[in-house]
């Protein structure tokens, strides 16, 4: 299914008008970014930005998530921005906007659209696709029946090609090329004889880790002679339901339900909506129950089950990805007594907290969980992953943008009395002020890329205000992030920009 973004925006604007909201809650007109400077810490700027995004933004609520995770990495931020603005200004028009968008988002769950994931299942979530999923292509034999499946676990898998050439009547060469980054692997003198050390599946498997993360699968029912047809073939990406996408989308919806439930006035107006949304959130979270893992140290996390067409199937997710579901389940735990939500939220927050390292007065942490396979690396003998049979390990420090997702989970835990306390919040605030925050000699504000204060200064400047919720522990965070946004004057085309504007305006409350 595809959607017409312009039609969707018109429909949403009409719905907003029916609620008496106009194009932006009746507060601003939709115009391009103006020549004069705006203060991005003002409510009026947020209202302008919200209207502008609704008309022009890339991640509309009626656009399926498989378009580059547009719901997870766009609309989730929009929903969170409405919550931040409501909590700051107590104007229910922001909640009307949230309901408008949530209704559209729920209407395009896979189960509603009748579309399926790679397993053929149509579930009450939102599937993902390129550029995040692995891909493959089936190579036919001389009779046209597929005999060999060539696979890649690269991002942008649909940009990977496989060239098959014959060397002799029973030997062939496969060259896999990632056309996006111009990397390739060549495997020569291959055979389809499964008893041979040169069997294509075995040779490619044993060569890992390779530049194109190549693997192969024998599609024959027996070891009958077969040669793959020569030619050039292009991979196709698979559809996968990502737990991080689910968590990002449903966390602000769960928070809305919690907000409504604790306020009698909101219950009268939004109680029916909240009940419907709560059921949808629970259904979505349950989709990923089979990916849950825990240990006897009080920790818990999610994995990508082995065989899932992703780069690190069989491995543990990085902090920010399982913590998206921790945020959702923390709010679910505050809403219902049944279900595993509190235990799961506590375990995931504990996993994260146990991995934090104290650097002076701040916290720093790795992108990947340090107890996990991706951080430590693994070999073919470990039998961890089908799509990436061997990996040398990834030990990089977390970056500020992904780190902001983990910060929101920690803040949810703190607000709901789970795992994190005042000392933790002060240390997270110091992560920004002592590590990320930077001023040039001329006084211009920037942020470092990694949470330890290293790498690529300025690359993530426009993500800085996503840390503004920590300004309650250090006002310099707000001041610094505001300076960046007011200098850059970003056009509000992305969900993260609208969220950043909301966090600034909400903290400023003017």
NUBAMAR-688070 format. One line per field, with one value per residue (C-alpha): z, x, y. Coordinates in nm, 2 decimals. Each point is the difference from the previous one (the first is absolute). Example, Ala and Ser with C-alpha at 12.3 -4.5 7.8 and 13.67 -1.06 7.14 Angstrom:
residues 2
pz	[0.78:-0.07];
px	[1.23:0.14];
py	[-0.45:0.34];
//
This chain:
residues 510
pz	[0.00:-0.07:0.11:-0.14:0.25:-0.13:0.03:0.35:0.11:-0.14:0.18:0.33:-0.03:-0.07:0.30:0.21:-0.13:0.10:0.35:0.00:-0.03:-0.33:-0.15:0.32:0.29:-0.13:0.11:-0.31:-0.37:-0.23:-0.17:-0.10:0.23:0.01:-0.05:0.35:0.29:0.21:0.37:0.01:0.37:-0.05:-0.01:-0.31:-0.18:0.08:-0.12:-0.33:-0.03:0.06:-0.26:-0.25:0.07:-0.05:-0.34:-0.12:0.24:-0.12:0.27:-0.02:0.22:-0.29:-0.17:0.06:0.21:-0.26:-0.17:0.19:0.34:-0.04:0.29:0.24:-0.09:-0.08:0.13:0.34:0.06:-0.11:0.25:0.27:-0.09:0.06:0.34:0.09:-0.11:0.19:0.32:-0.03:-0.09:0.09:-0.33:-0.11:-0.36:0.00:0.12:-0.28:-0.25:0.16:-0.03:-0.36:-0.08:0.21:-0.17:-0.33:0.12:0.14:-0.33:-0.18:0.22:-0.21:0.12:-0.12:-0.34:-0.05:-0.06:0.14:0.12:-0.12:0.18:-0.17:0.32:0.01:0.35:0.19:-0.05:-0.28:-0.20:-0.10:-0.33:-0.19:0.09:0.33:-0.10:-0.16:-0.36:-0.23:-0.36:-0.13:-0.28:-0.24:-0.14:-0.36:0.01:0.16:0.35:0.27:0.13:0.20:0.22:0.03:0.30:0.15:0.34:-0.11:0.06:-0.33:-0.10:-0.32:-0.12:0.01:-0.32:-0.06:-0.32:-0.09:-0.26:-0.11:0.02:-0.13:-0.04:0.38:0.15:0.03:0.15:0.21:0.04:0.25:-0.03:0.23:-0.27:0.26:0.16:-0.28:0.20:-0.13:0.07:-0.26:0.06:-0.27:-0.08:0.16:-0.05:0.08:0.13:0.37:0.08:-0.13:0.21:-0.29:0.04:-0.05:0.32:0.21:-0.16:0.03:0.35:0.11:-0.16:0.25:0.10:-0.35:-0.15:-0.12:0.28:-0.25:0.07:-0.21:0.03:-0.20:-0.15:-0.13:0.16:-0.06:-0.12:-0.36:-0.25:-0.07:-0.11:0.07:-0.32:-0.08:0.02:0.21:0.28:0.24:0.36:0.14:0.36:0.24:0.22:0.37:0.31:0.21:0.38:0.01:-0.26:0.21:0.32:-0.16:-0.14:0.30:0.29:-0.05:-0.04:0.33:0.16:-0.12:0.15:0.33:-0.02:-0.06:0.26:0.29:-0.09:0.05:-0.24:-0.27:0.07:-0.08:-0.33:-0.11:0.20:-0.29:-0.22:0.27:0.05:-0.37:-0.02:0.31:-0.16:-0.32:0.20:0.18:-0.32:-0.16:0.29:0.01:-0.36:0.12:0.30:-0.18:-0.02:0.38:0.19:0.37:0.24:0.37:0.06:-0.03:-0.35:-0.31:-0.37:-0.34:-0.28:-0.37:-0.02:-0.21:-0.36:-0.01:-0.31:0.18:0.04:0.35:0.02:0.31:0.19:0.27:-0.10:0.09:0.30:-0.18:-0.19:0.30:0.21:-0.24:0.12:0.36:-0.02:-0.13:0.26:0.28:-0.08:-0.05:0.35:0.14:-0.18:0.05:0.26:-0.22:-0.25:0.03:-0.06:0.33:0.02:-0.36:0.04:0.32:-0.15:-0.31:0.19:0.23:-0.30:-0.12:0.35:0.05:-0.32:0.09:0.08:0.22:-0.16:0.25:0.08:-0.31:-0.15:-0.32:-0.17:-0.30:-0.29:0.03:0.32:0.13:0.09:-0.35:-0.30:-0.23:0.25:0.07:-0.34:-0.09:-0.25:-0.22:0.28:0.24:-0.24:0.10:-0.33:-0.34:-0.18:0.15:0.10:0.14:0.13:0.14:0.25:0.02:0.31:-0.08:0.26:-0.03:-0.21:0.12:-0.23:0.09:0.36:0.02:-0.04:0.30:0.20:-0.06:0.13:0.31:0.05:-0.02:0.26:0.22:-0.02:0.06:0.29:-0.20:0.04:-0.06:0.27:0.04:0.00:-0.34:-0.14:0.11:-0.16:-0.33:0.01:0.04:-0.30:-0.20:0.18:0.06:-0.31:-0.29:0.05:-0.17:-0.08:-0.27:0.08:-0.16:0.23:-0.25:0.15:-0.13:0.13:-0.03:-0.17:0.27:0.36:0.13:-0.17:-0.31:-0.38:-0.27:0.17:-0.13:-0.19:0.23:0.10:-0.10:0.24:0.30:0.13:0.04:0.32:0.12:0.25:0.21:0.04:0.32:0.14:-0.18:-0.17:-0.23:-0.21:-0.10:-0.06:-0.22:-0.20:-0.05:-0.14:-0.25:-0.13:-0.01:-0.19:-0.25:-0.04:-0.13:-0.23:0.18:-0.25:0.24:0.31:0.21:-0.08:0.12:0.31:0.07:-0.04:0.24:0.26:-0.02:0.02:0.27:0.22:-0.07:0.05:-0.18];
px	[0.00:0.12:-0.15:-0.03:0.18:-0.17:-0.34:0.08:0.11:-0.32:-0.21:0.18:-0.03:-0.37:-0.03:0.18:-0.24:-0.29:0.13:0.03:0.37:0.07:0.33:0.20:-0.24:-0.13:0.33:0.21:-0.01:0.19:0.28:0.35:0.29:0.02:0.30:-0.01:0.12:-0.23:0.05:-0.04:-0.07:-0.34:-0.34:-0.08:0.30:-0.11:-0.35:0.13:0.24:-0.28:-0.22:0.29:0.10:-0.36:-0.01:0.36:0.16:0.14:-0.15:-0.38:-0.22:-0.17:0.32:0.10:0.31:0.19:0.09:0.33:-0.17:-0.19:-0.24:0.27:0.26:-0.25:-0.35:0.11:0.18:-0.31:-0.22:0.25:0.01:-0.37:0.03:0.28:-0.20:-0.31:0.19:0.16:-0.31:-0.30:-0.16:-0.21:0.03:0.34:-0.17:-0.26:0.29:0.15:-0.33:-0.03:0.34:-0.04:-0.33:0.18:0.30:-0.22:-0.19:0.31:0.12:0.10:-0.31:-0.22:0.17:0.02:0.37:0.25:0.36:0.27:-0.17:-0.33:-0.16:-0.24:0.03:-0.13:0.33:0.18:0.25:0.34:0.19:0.29:0.25:-0.01:-0.05:0.20:-0.06:0.05:-0.06:-0.07:0.23:-0.17:0.16:0.01:-0.36:-0.13:-0.05:0.19:0.30:0.20:-0.11:0.26:-0.05:0.14:-0.04:0.11:-0.22:-0.16:0.00:-0.19:0.31:0.21:0.05:0.12:0.18:0.03:0.25:0.09:0.36:-0.06:-0.29:-0.02:0.19:-0.11:0.08:-0.22:0.07:-0.21:0.02:-0.15:-0.05:-0.08:0.35:0.19:0.11:0.00:0.09:0.10:-0.03:0.17:0.01:-0.33:-0.20:-0.35:0.13:-0.10:0.27:0.28:0.20:-0.07:-0.38:-0.12:-0.21:0.29:0.27:-0.20:-0.11:0.36:0.13:-0.19:0.03:0.00:-0.03:-0.36:-0.10:-0.07:-0.16:-0.16:-0.28:-0.03:-0.36:0.02:-0.18:0.30:0.35:-0.09:0.24:-0.10:0.18:-0.14:-0.07:0.25:-0.12:-0.03:-0.26:-0.12:-0.09:-0.35:-0.04:-0.24:-0.28:0.07:-0.19:0.25:-0.05:0.17:-0.25:-0.28:0.14:0.06:-0.35:-0.19:0.20:-0.16:-0.34:0.04:0.11:-0.31:-0.21:0.17:-0.05:-0.37:-0.05:0.14:-0.21:-0.39:-0.06:0.21:-0.17:-0.34:0.12:0.25:-0.08:-0.15:0.30:0.24:-0.17:0.03:0.36:0.09:-0.12:0.19:0.32:-0.03:-0.06:0.30:0.24:-0.12:0.11:0.36:-0.04:0.20:0.30:0.02:0.30:0.11:0.27:0.02:0.18:-0.33:0.07:-0.22:0.02:-0.13:0.17:-0.04:-0.09:0.24:-0.11:-0.16:0.12:0.21:0.37:0.03:-0.27:0.05:0.16:-0.11:-0.13:0.20:-0.11:-0.21:-0.20:-0.12:-0.04:-0.27:-0.21:0.11:-0.16:-0.32:-0.02:0.09:-0.32:-0.20:0.11:-0.15:-0.33:-0.07:0.07:0.01:0.28:0.38:0.04:0.14:0.25:0.11:0.04:0.20:0.22:0.08:0.07:0.22:0.19:0.06:0.10:0.24:0.18:0.05:0.35:0.07:0.23:0.08:-0.35:-0.17:-0.12:0.14:-0.10:0.05:-0.24:-0.02:-0.06:0.34:-0.12:-0.14:0.13:0.03:0.22:0.23:0.00:-0.05:0.11:-0.17:0.07:-0.22:-0.30:-0.16:-0.13:-0.12:0.03:0.33:0.18:0.31:0.06:0.31:-0.19:-0.13:0.11:-0.07:-0.13:-0.36:-0.08:-0.22:-0.30:-0.05:0.10:-0.30:-0.23:0.17:-0.03:-0.38:-0.02:0.20:-0.21:-0.32:0.15:0.08:-0.34:-0.17:0.23:0.18:0.38:0.13:0.03:0.11:0.37:-0.05:-0.17:0.27:0.26:-0.20:-0.02:0.38:0.03:-0.13:0.17:0.34:0.02:-0.23:-0.02:0.26:0.06:0.25:0.25:-0.25:-0.27:-0.20:-0.18:0.04:-0.02:0.25:-0.12:0.06:-0.12:0.36:0.06:0.19:-0.03:-0.17:-0.06:-0.31:-0.14:-0.29:-0.06:-0.37:-0.06:0.13:-0.35:-0.11:0.20:-0.18:-0.22:0.32:0.01:-0.19:0.33:0.22:-0.14:0.30:-0.14:-0.30:0.21:0.25:-0.25:-0.21:0.30:0.06:-0.36:-0.03:0.32:-0.09:-0.37:-0.08:-0.29:-0.25:0.00:0.10:-0.16:0.31:0.00:-0.35:0.07:0.31:-0.21:-0.26:0.25:0.15:-0.34:-0.12:0.30:-0.02:-0.38:-0.04];
py	[0.00:0.35:0.33:0.35:0.22:0.32:-0.16:-0.13:0.35:0.15:-0.26:0.06:0.38:-0.04:-0.22:0.26:0.27:-0.22:-0.01:0.38:-0.01:0.17:-0.10:0.02:0.00:0.34:0.15:0.06:0.02:-0.24:0.20:-0.09:0.09:0.38:0.22:0.13:-0.21:-0.20:-0.09:-0.38:0.01:0.17:-0.16:0.20:-0.14:-0.35:0.06:0.14:-0.29:-0.26:0.15:0.02:-0.36:-0.12:0.16:-0.07:-0.25:-0.34:-0.23:0.03:-0.23:-0.16:-0.10:-0.36:-0.06:-0.20:0.33:0.04:-0.06:0.32:-0.07:-0.11:0.26:0.28:-0.02:-0.14:0.33:0.20:-0.19:0.06:0.37:0.03:-0.15:0.24:0.30:-0.12:-0.06:0.35:0.20:-0.22:0.08:-0.30:0.10:-0.18:-0.32:0.04:0.01:-0.30:-0.20:0.11:-0.15:-0.31:-0.09:0.02:-0.20:-0.28:-0.02:-0.10:-0.28:-0.30:-0.19:0.29:0.03:-0.38:0.00:-0.25:-0.02:-0.24:-0.29:0.06:0.13:0.30:0.15:0.31:0.18:0.19:-0.19:0.14:-0.04:0.15:0.14:-0.19:-0.36:-0.27:-0.12:-0.29:-0.12:-0.36:-0.11:-0.24:-0.32:-0.09:-0.13:0.33:-0.14:0.20:-0.20:0.26:0.29:0.28:0.23:0.32:0.14:0.35:0.30:0.12:-0.37:0.08:0.18:-0.32:-0.20:-0.35:-0.09:-0.37:-0.12:-0.36:-0.11:-0.35:-0.24:-0.05:0.30:0.36:0.34:0.23:0.37:0.19:0.38:0.26:0.27:0.27:-0.01:-0.18:-0.30:-0.35:-0.36:-0.26:-0.37:-0.22:-0.37:-0.07:-0.31:-0.12:-0.33:0.01:-0.26:0.22:0.24:0.25:-0.03:0.35:0.02:-0.12:0.22:0.31:-0.07:-0.07:0.32:0.22:0.27:0.13:0.35:-0.07:-0.23:-0.27:-0.34:-0.26:-0.27:-0.32:-0.01:-0.35:-0.29:-0.23:0.02:-0.05:0.17:0.36:0.31:0.35:0.19:0.27:0.36:0.31:-0.01:0.27:-0.07:0.08:0.11:-0.18:0.14:-0.04:0.11:0.18:0.02:0.34:0.13:-0.13:0.15:0.34:0.01:-0.12:0.16:0.34:-0.16:-0.19:0.33:0.17:-0.28:0.04:0.38:-0.04:-0.27:0.21:0.31:-0.02:0.29:-0.16:-0.33:0.16:0.13:-0.26:-0.31:-0.20:0.09:-0.10:-0.34:-0.07:0.11:-0.20:-0.32:0.08:0.07:-0.33:-0.19:0.16:-0.07:-0.37:-0.05:0.01:-0.24:-0.27:0.23:0.05:-0.13:0.04:-0.13:-0.07:0.34:0.19:0.10:-0.03:0.10:-0.08:-0.20:-0.04:-0.36:-0.21:-0.02:0.34:0.18:0.26:0.06:-0.14:-0.26:-0.21:0.29:0.24:0.34:0.32:0.20:0.26:-0.27:-0.21:0.31:0.13:-0.29:0.06:0.35:-0.14:-0.27:0.23:0.19:-0.32:-0.11:0.32:-0.07:-0.37:-0.26:-0.30:-0.08:0.00:0.37:0.11:-0.29:0.05:0.38:-0.04:-0.27:0.20:0.32:-0.21:-0.14:0.36:0.13:-0.29:0.09:0.37:0.11:0.30:0.25:0.28:0.12:-0.14:-0.32:-0.15:-0.32:-0.21:-0.02:-0.38:-0.18:-0.11:-0.35:-0.06:-0.18:0.30:0.20:-0.30:-0.16:-0.36:-0.27:-0.26:-0.26:0.19:-0.06:0.34:0.14:-0.12:0.33:0.11:-0.33:0.18:0.35:0.17:0.21:0.36:0.19:0.36:0.25:0.10:0.30:0.29:-0.06:-0.37:0.09:0.23:-0.30:-0.17:0.33:0.00:-0.35:0.09:0.31:-0.22:-0.23:0.29:0.16:-0.34:-0.10:-0.28:-0.05:0.35:0.27:0.36:-0.09:-0.17:0.30:0.24:-0.23:-0.01:0.38:0.01:-0.23:0.30:0.28:-0.16:-0.21:0.09:0.37:0.21:0.37:0.11:0.28:0.24:-0.12:-0.20:-0.30:-0.36:-0.35:-0.29:-0.31:-0.26:0.02:0.00:0.33:-0.13:-0.03:0.21:0.33:0.16:-0.29:-0.05:0.36:-0.01:-0.29:0.19:0.12:-0.36:0.00:0.31:-0.20:-0.03:0.38:-0.03:-0.13:0.25:0.31:0.03:-0.29:0.21:0.31:-0.18:-0.20:0.32:0.18:-0.27:-0.01:0.38:0.02:-0.27:0.09:-0.35:-0.05:-0.23:-0.29:-0.27:-0.14:0.04:0.37:0.04:-0.20:0.22:0.31:-0.14:-0.08:0.35:0.17:-0.23:0.07:0.38:0.01:0.33];
//
